[in-house]
Amino acid sequence: NSSSSSSIAAASVQVIRCDDCESVSGDSLLRAIVQRAYDGDIHTGTINNDYLTESQKDLRLKHRRSQVDQAKLSALNNDRRLEVVCRHRDQQKLLVSTIAQDNIPRSKAILARAAKEGRGANGVLQMLVDARDGKYHPKGYSPRELDEAILLWKLGGHALVYAENHSHTKGSPSLRVIQ
């Protein structure tokens, strides 16, 4: 029994050749078709779907879906970046217009403080608005501001220093600071 089963197995492995098969075995066109059928990356090219196998068509579809998903993600990221840039531009325009109004006491000191703290446009704008509304009073005076306050004290006395200190346009040092 074992000898008969091995002869059957040997017979099934035997390759049968015919004249027609022999005549096309050297054909370069047939070789190219067979090679394309086993090519795993052909779906990424521009070859027509009619020349692809079903598995290659499935791979092409997955590849194209992946490309579409990447394009959508890229578009969403670009939209988000554009929104941030536009928001920053609007904040900077508002900052410039606020500074240009020139009704903020000691705006130079506020800008110096904001730069020292590393604040962005929105932080600087908030400091300026708070100073304009009287909610923020920057400390620290330049030597020139101190000299001007001393001169006012010498020329006009306590009342003039007090008036300048409480002025919404100037914001000079108080009498206590210059003494």
C-alpha positions as CSV (number, residue, x, y, z in Angstrom):
1,N,0.0,0.0,0.0
2,S,2.7,2.4,0.8
3,S,4.5,1.8,-2.4
4,S,1.3,2.4,-4.4
5,S,0.6,5.7,-2.6
6,S,4.1,7.0,-3.2
7,S,3.8,6.3,-6.9
8,I,0.5,8.2,-7.1
9,A,2.2,11.1,-5.3
10,A,5.0,11.0,-7.7
11,A,2.7,10.9,-10.7
12,S,0.7,13.9,-9.5
13,V,3.9,16.0,-9.1
14,Q,5.0,15.2,-12.6
15,V,4.7,18.2,-15.0
16,I,2.9,17.5,-18.2
17,R,4.2,19.6,-21.1
18,C,2.5,20.4,-24.3
19,D,3.6,22.0,-27.5
20,D,1.4,25.1,-27.0
21,C,2.7,25.7,-23.5
22,E,6.3,25.3,-24.8
23,S,5.7,27.8,-27.6
24,V,4.5,30.6,-25.2
25,S,6.9,29.9,-22.3
26,G,9.6,32.2,-23.8
27,D,7.1,35.0,-24.7
28,S,8.2,38.3,-23.1
29,L,4.6,39.7,-23.0
30,L,3.4,36.6,-21.1
31,R,6.3,36.9,-18.7
32,A,5.4,40.6,-18.1
33,I,1.8,39.7,-17.3
34,V,2.8,37.0,-14.9
35,Q,5.3,39.3,-13.2
36,R,2.7,42.1,-12.8
37,A,0.3,39.5,-11.2
38,Y,2.9,38.9,-8.4
39,D,4.0,42.5,-8.1
40,G,3.0,43.8,-4.6
41,D,3.7,47.5,-5.4
42,I,2.0,47.8,-8.8
43,H,-1.2,49.3,-7.2
44,T,0.7,52.5,-6.3
45,G,1.4,53.2,-10.0
46,T,-0.8,54.5,-12.8
47,I,-1.6,51.2,-14.4
48,N,-5.3,50.7,-15.4
49,N,-7.4,48.7,-13.0
50,D,-8.3,46.3,-15.8
51,Y,-4.7,44.9,-15.7
52,L,-4.7,44.4,-11.9
53,T,-5.7,41.3,-9.9
54,E,-8.5,41.6,-7.3
55,S,-6.0,41.7,-4.4
56,Q,-4.0,44.5,-6.2
57,K,-7.3,46.4,-6.7
58,D,-8.0,46.0,-3.0
59,L,-4.5,47.3,-2.1
60,R,-5.0,50.2,-4.5
61,L,-8.3,51.1,-2.8
62,K,-6.7,51.0,0.6
63,H,-3.8,53.0,-0.6
64,R,-6.0,55.7,-2.1
65,R,-8.2,55.9,1.0
66,S,-5.0,56.4,3.1
67,Q,-3.9,59.2,0.7
68,V,-7.4,60.9,1.0
69,D,-7.2,60.5,4.8
70,Q,-3.8,62.1,4.9
71,A,-4.9,65.0,2.7
72,K,-8.0,65.6,5.0
73,L,-5.8,65.6,8.1
74,S,-3.3,67.9,6.4
75,A,-6.1,70.3,5.5
76,L,-7.5,70.3,9.0
77,N,-4.1,71.0,10.5
78,N,-3.6,73.9,8.0
79,D,-7.0,75.3,8.9
80,R,-6.0,75.2,12.6
81,R,-2.7,76.9,11.9
82,L,-4.5,79.6,9.8
83,E,-7.0,80.3,12.6
84,V,-4.1,80.7,15.1
85,V,-2.2,83.1,12.8
86,C,-5.4,85.1,12.2
87,R,-6.1,85.3,15.9
88,H,-2.6,86.5,16.6
89,R,-2.8,89.0,13.8
90,D,-6.1,90.4,15.3
91,Q,-4.5,90.6,18.8
92,Q,-1.5,92.4,17.4
93,K,-3.7,94.9,15.5
94,L,-5.7,95.6,18.7
95,L,-2.5,96.0,20.7
96,V,-1.1,98.5,18.2
97,S,-4.4,100.5,18.2
98,T,-4.5,100.5,22.0
99,I,-0.9,101.8,22.2
100,A,-1.6,104.4,19.5
101,Q,-4.5,105.9,21.5
102,D,-1.9,107.2,23.9
103,N,-4.2,107.4,26.9
104,I,-2.5,104.7,28.9
105,P,-0.4,106.0,31.9
106,R,3.2,104.8,31.9
107,S,2.8,102.6,28.8
108,K,6.5,102.5,28.3
109,A,7.0,101.0,31.8
110,I,4.2,98.5,31.1
111,L,5.8,97.4,27.8
112,A,9.2,97.0,29.5
113,R,7.6,94.9,32.2
114,A,5.7,92.8,29.7
115,A,8.9,92.2,27.7
116,K,10.8,91.2,30.8
117,E,8.1,88.7,31.7
118,G,8.0,87.3,28.1
119,R,4.3,88.1,27.6
120,G,2.7,87.7,24.2
121,A,0.5,90.2,22.4
122,N,-2.6,89.1,24.4
123,G,-0.8,89.5,27.7
124,V,0.6,92.9,26.8
125,L,-2.8,94.0,25.7
126,Q,-4.4,92.9,28.9
127,M,-1.8,94.8,31.0
128,L,-2.4,97.9,28.9
129,V,-6.2,97.7,29.2
130,D,-5.9,97.1,33.0
131,A,-3.6,100.1,33.3
132,R,-6.0,102.3,31.2
133,D,-9.0,101.1,33.4
134,G,-6.9,101.8,36.6
135,K,-6.7,98.2,37.7
136,Y,-2.9,97.9,37.1
137,H,-0.3,100.4,38.3
138,P,3.2,99.5,37.1
139,K,5.9,100.0,39.6
140,G,9.4,101.2,39.0
141,Y,10.3,104.6,37.5
142,S,13.1,105.6,35.2
143,P,15.7,108.1,36.5
144,R,14.1,110.8,34.2
145,E,10.7,110.2,35.7
146,L,12.1,110.5,39.2
147,D,14.0,113.7,38.3
148,E,10.8,115.2,36.9
149,A,8.8,114.4,40.0
150,I,11.5,115.9,42.2
151,L,11.5,119.1,40.1
152,L,7.6,119.2,40.4
153,W,8.0,118.8,44.2
154,K,10.5,121.6,44.4
155,L,8.6,124.0,42.1
156,G,4.9,123.2,43.1
157,G,5.0,121.4,46.4
158,H,3.1,118.4,47.7
159,A,-0.2,119.3,45.9
160,L,1.4,119.3,42.4
161,V,3.2,115.9,43.0
162,Y,-0.1,114.5,44.3
163,A,-2.0,115.8,41.2
164,E,0.5,114.4,38.8
165,N,0.6,111.0,40.6
166,H,-3.2,110.7,40.3
167,S,-3.4,111.9,36.7
168,H,-4.6,109.2,34.3
169,T,-2.3,110.5,31.5
170,K,1.0,110.8,33.4
171,G,1.2,108.6,36.4
172,S,4.2,110.2,38.0
173,P,5.9,108.9,41.1
174,S,4.3,109.7,44.4
175,L,5.9,111.9,47.1
176,R,6.8,108.8,49.2
177,V,8.7,107.3,46.2
178,I,10.8,110.5,45.6
179,Q,11.6,111.2,49.3
